[in-house]
Amino acid sequence: MKTALTIAGSDSSGGAGIQADIKTMIMNGVYAMSAITALTAQNTTGVQGIFEVSPEFLGEQIDSVFNDIRPDAVKIGMVSSAKLIEIISERLRFYEAENIVVDPVMVATSGARLINEDAINALKNNLFPIATVLTPNIPEAEVLAGITIKSSDDMVEAAKIIGDQYDCAVLCKGGHQLNDANDFLYSNGKQEWFYGKRIDNPNTHGTGCTLSSAIASNLAKGHDLHQAIRLAKEYISDALNSMLDLGKGSGPLNHAFAIKFEGRNE
């Protein structure tokens, strides 16, 4: 069985973060492991508090995983400080980790800020150069590229700016009222659109975590980047299409789990 490691924050509501990552990886057929960067008090309406682990303890978690069950892919999500980012980069370089998916989480779907200002530069300098692919949403791509994104052409320009600067593939995610969930991939000078249809479902908490974890899972199974993204988009669309309601609002992975265990998603 292929394996994947998620390095991210814990979401106490279970719809995003480590919890969503693990659910996604399991549903996509890989063995999931985790290294937790922070505990959060959050739900689908916002983030009420963040409690970071120490860099030393985060390093110990990563060491424990790699020294026993080496991951075939690594997904990196919420990391809110520069020192945590630096230890992640140092340990992944030491172990020569492969198939690294970096979701540069800066702002939650609810609008809550999840990263310190100095951590943005640490992301750029430490994690982007070792990433297989970055998966920024529109607001994150605007910050990273230094431009305003108002159109599909702007998405293309932003992805090229980021990809050329950090020498990695960039999947600029649509949505945010810009298009019908169309994502743009810039990789090694090649350009490709992945088209999707906007699904009228209010339960979108954790969709970014879900997509990046699904991509990492597919890379772990040996798919190339194009196929990994295509399968991941199909997966998240199926989850959102389920339209199950587990409360005021919940992550799409909870929907997918419910369908699976009702026996309708073989």
C-alpha positions as CSV (number, residue, x, y, z in Angstrom):
1,M,0.0,0.0,0.0
2,K,1.3,3.5,-0.9
3,T,1.8,6.0,1.9
4,A,1.3,9.8,2.3
5,L,2.2,12.2,5.0
6,T,0.3,15.4,5.8
7,I,2.1,18.2,7.6
8,A,-0.6,20.7,8.7
9,G,-2.7,22.0,11.5
10,S,-5.5,20.2,13.3
11,D,-9.1,21.3,12.7
12,S,-11.3,20.6,15.7
13,S,-14.4,20.6,13.6
14,G,-13.0,17.8,11.4
15,G,-13.8,19.5,8.0
16,A,-10.3,20.9,7.1
17,G,-6.7,20.5,8.1
18,I,-5.2,17.2,9.3
19,Q,-8.6,15.6,9.7
20,A,-9.7,16.4,6.1
21,D,-6.3,15.3,4.8
22,I,-6.4,11.9,6.5
23,K,-9.9,11.3,5.4
24,T,-9.0,12.2,1.8
25,M,-5.9,10.0,1.7
26,I,-7.8,7.0,3.1
27,M,-10.6,7.5,0.6
28,N,-8.0,7.8,-2.2
29,G,-6.5,4.5,-1.3
30,V,-3.2,5.4,0.5
31,Y,-2.0,4.9,4.1
32,A,-2.2,8.3,5.8
33,M,0.3,9.7,8.4
34,S,0.5,13.1,10.0
35,A,2.8,15.6,11.6
36,I,0.8,18.4,13.3
37,T,2.0,21.9,13.1
38,A,-0.6,23.5,15.3
39,L,-3.9,22.8,17.2
40,T,-6.7,25.1,16.2
41,A,-10.1,25.9,17.8
42,Q,-12.2,26.3,14.7
43,N,-15.4,25.3,12.9
44,T,-17.0,26.1,9.6
45,T,-17.6,29.7,10.6
46,G,-14.1,30.7,11.6
47,V,-10.9,30.1,13.6
48,Q,-11.2,31.0,17.3
49,G,-7.7,30.1,18.3
50,I,-4.3,28.7,17.2
51,F,-1.8,26.9,19.4
52,E,1.5,26.0,17.7
53,V,3.7,23.1,18.5
54,S,7.4,23.8,19.0
55,P,9.8,23.4,16.0
56,E,11.7,20.7,17.9
57,F,8.5,18.6,18.4
58,L,7.4,19.0,14.8
59,G,10.8,17.8,13.7
60,E,10.5,14.8,16.0
61,Q,7.1,13.9,14.4
62,I,8.6,14.1,10.9
63,D,11.6,12.0,12.0
64,S,9.3,9.3,13.5
65,V,7.4,8.9,10.3
66,F,10.4,8.8,7.9
67,N,12.4,6.5,10.2
68,D,9.6,3.9,10.1
69,I,7.1,4.2,7.3
70,R,8.6,6.4,4.5
71,P,6.0,8.5,2.7
72,D,5.5,8.1,-1.0
73,A,4.2,11.7,-1.1
74,V,4.0,14.7,1.3
75,K,1.3,17.3,1.5
76,I,2.0,20.5,3.4
77,G,-0.8,22.7,4.6
78,M,-1.2,25.3,7.3
79,V,2.2,26.3,8.8
80,S,1.8,29.6,10.6
81,S,5.4,30.6,11.5
82,A,8.8,30.8,9.9
83,K,10.6,28.5,12.4
84,L,8.1,25.7,11.7
85,I,8.5,26.1,8.0
86,E,12.3,26.0,8.3
87,I,12.3,22.7,10.3
88,I,9.9,21.2,7.7
89,S,12.2,22.2,4.9
90,E,15.3,21.0,6.7
91,R,13.9,17.5,7.5
92,L,12.3,16.9,4.1
93,R,15.6,17.9,2.4
94,F,17.5,15.5,4.8
95,Y,15.2,12.6,3.9
96,E,15.1,13.5,0.2
97,A,11.3,13.5,0.2
98,E,9.5,13.2,-3.1
99,N,6.1,14.2,-4.5
100,I,5.7,17.3,-2.2
101,V,2.4,19.2,-2.6
102,V,2.5,22.6,-0.9
103,D,-0.9,24.2,-0.2
104,P,0.2,27.7,0.8
105,V,-2.6,28.2,3.3
106,M,-2.8,31.9,4.3
107,V,-6.5,32.6,4.7
108,A,-9.3,30.2,5.7
109,T,-12.4,29.9,3.5
110,S,-14.2,31.8,6.3
111,G,-11.7,34.7,5.8
112,A,-9.6,34.1,9.0
113,R,-5.9,34.8,8.7
114,L,-3.9,31.6,9.3
115,I,-0.2,32.7,8.8
116,N,2.2,35.2,10.2
117,E,3.7,37.8,7.8
118,D,7.2,36.6,8.2
119,A,6.1,33.1,7.4
120,I,5.2,34.1,3.8
121,N,8.9,34.8,3.0
122,A,9.9,31.5,4.8
123,L,7.5,29.6,2.5
124,K,9.0,31.2,-0.6
125,N,12.6,30.6,0.5
126,N,12.3,27.2,2.1
127,L,9.4,25.2,0.8
128,F,8.6,26.4,-2.7
129,P,12.0,25.4,-4.1
130,I,11.4,21.7,-3.1
131,A,7.8,21.5,-4.0
132,T,6.5,19.3,-6.8
133,V,3.4,21.5,-7.1
134,L,1.9,24.5,-5.3
135,T,-1.8,24.8,-5.1
136,P,-2.7,28.5,-4.3
137,N,-6.2,29.8,-4.5
138,I,-6.9,33.2,-6.0
139,P,-6.2,35.4,-2.9
140,E,-3.0,33.4,-2.2
141,A,-1.8,33.6,-5.8
142,E,-2.3,37.4,-5.7
143,V,-0.1,37.6,-2.7
144,L,2.6,35.3,-4.2
145,A,2.6,36.8,-7.6
146,G,2.1,40.4,-6.6
147,I,-0.7,41.1,-9.0
148,T,-4.5,41.4,-8.9
149,I,-6.4,38.5,-10.4
150,K,-9.7,39.5,-12.1
151,S,-9.8,37.1,-15.0
152,S,-8.6,33.8,-16.4
153,D,-5.8,35.6,-18.2
154,D,-4.7,37.0,-14.8
155,M,-4.6,33.4,-13.4
156,V,-2.3,32.4,-16.2
157,E,0.0,35.3,-15.6
158,A,0.1,34.7,-11.8
159,A,0.9,31.0,-12.2
160,K,3.7,31.8,-14.6
161,I,5.2,34.4,-12.3
162,I,5.1,32.0,-9.4
163,G,6.3,29.0,-11.3
164,D,9.2,30.7,-13.0
165,Q,10.4,32.4,-9.9
166,Y,10.4,29.2,-7.7
167,D,11.0,26.6,-10.5
168,C,8.0,24.4,-9.6
169,A,4.7,23.5,-11.0
170,V,1.8,25.8,-9.9
171,L,-1.9,24.9,-9.9
172,C,-3.8,28.2,-9.6
173,K,-7.2,27.3,-8.3
174,G,-10.3,29.0,-9.7
175,G,-13.5,29.7,-7.9
176,H,-13.7,32.8,-5.6
177,Q,-16.4,34.1,-8.0
178,L,-14.0,34.1,-10.9
179,N,-15.0,31.1,-12.9
180,D,-16.7,27.8,-12.7
181,A,-14.1,26.1,-10.6
182,N,-11.6,26.0,-13.5
183,D,-8.0,25.5,-12.3
184,F,-4.9,26.4,-14.3
185,L,-1.6,24.4,-14.2
186,Y,1.7,25.8,-15.2
187,S,4.5,23.2,-15.3
188,N,7.9,23.3,-17.0
189,G,6.7,26.0,-19.3
190,K,3.6,24.0,-20.3
191,Q,0.1,25.3,-19.7
192,E,-3.1,23.4,-19.1
193,W,-6.6,24.1,-17.9
194,F,-8.6,21.7,-15.8
195,Y,-12.3,22.6,-16.2
196,G,-14.9,22.1,-13.5
197,K,-18.5,23.1,-12.9
198,R,-19.4,25.2,-9.9
199,I,-21.5,23.2,-7.5
200,D,-24.1,25.0,-5.5
201,N,-23.2,23.6,-2.1
202,P,-22.7,25.8,1.0
203,N,-20.5,23.2,2.7
204,T,-17.1,24.2,1.2
205,H,-15.1,24.2,4.4
206,G,-11.9,22.3,3.7
207,T,-12.1,22.1,0.0
208,G,-8.5,23.4,-0.5
209,C,-7.1,20.8,2.0
210,T,-9.1,18.1,0.2
211,L,-7.9,18.9,-3.3
212,S,-4.2,19.1,-2.3
213,S,-4.4,15.9,-0.3
214,A,-6.1,14.1,-3.2
215,I,-3.3,15.3,-5.5
216,A,-0.7,14.0,-3.1
217,S,-2.5,10.7,-2.8
218,N,-2.5,10.2,-6.5
219,L,1.1,11.2,-6.9
220,A,1.9,8.6,-4.2
221,K,0.2,5.9,-6.3
222,G,2.4,6.7,-9.2
223,H,0.2,8.9,-11.4
224,D,1.8,11.8,-13.2
225,L,0.9,15.3,-12.2
226,H,-1.7,15.8,-14.9
227,Q,-3.5,12.6,-14.0
228,A,-3.2,13.2,-10.2
229,I,-4.9,16.6,-10.6
230,R,-7.6,15.2,-12.9
231,L,-8.5,12.4,-10.5
232,A,-8.4,14.8,-7.5
233,K,-10.9,17.2,-9.2
234,E,-13.2,14.3,-9.9
235,Y,-13.0,13.2,-6.3
236,I,-13.8,16.6,-4.8
237,S,-16.6,17.2,-7.3
238,D,-18.2,13.9,-6.3
239,A,-17.9,14.8,-2.6
240,L,-19.6,18.2,-3.1
241,N,-22.3,16.7,-5.3
242,S,-23.4,14.4,-2.5
243,M,-25.1,17.4,-0.8
244,L,-25.2,15.8,2.6
245,D,-25.7,18.2,5.6
246,L,-23.9,17.3,8.8
247,G,-24.6,20.5,10.6
248,K,-24.4,24.2,9.8
249,G,-21.7,23.4,7.3
250,S,-19.1,20.7,6.9
251,G,-16.1,19.7,4.9
252,P,-16.7,17.7,1.7
253,L,-14.8,14.7,3.0
254,N,-17.4,14.1,5.6
255,H,-19.9,13.9,2.7
256,A,-17.7,11.4,0.9
257,F,-17.3,9.3,4.0
258,A,-21.1,9.2,4.5
259,I,-21.7,8.1,0.9
260,K,-19.0,5.4,1.1
261,F,-20.3,3.8,4.2
262,E,-23.9,3.9,2.9
263,G,-22.5,1.7,0.1
264,R,-23.3,4.0,-2.8
265,N,-19.8,5.0,-3.7
266,E,-17.9,1.9,-4.7
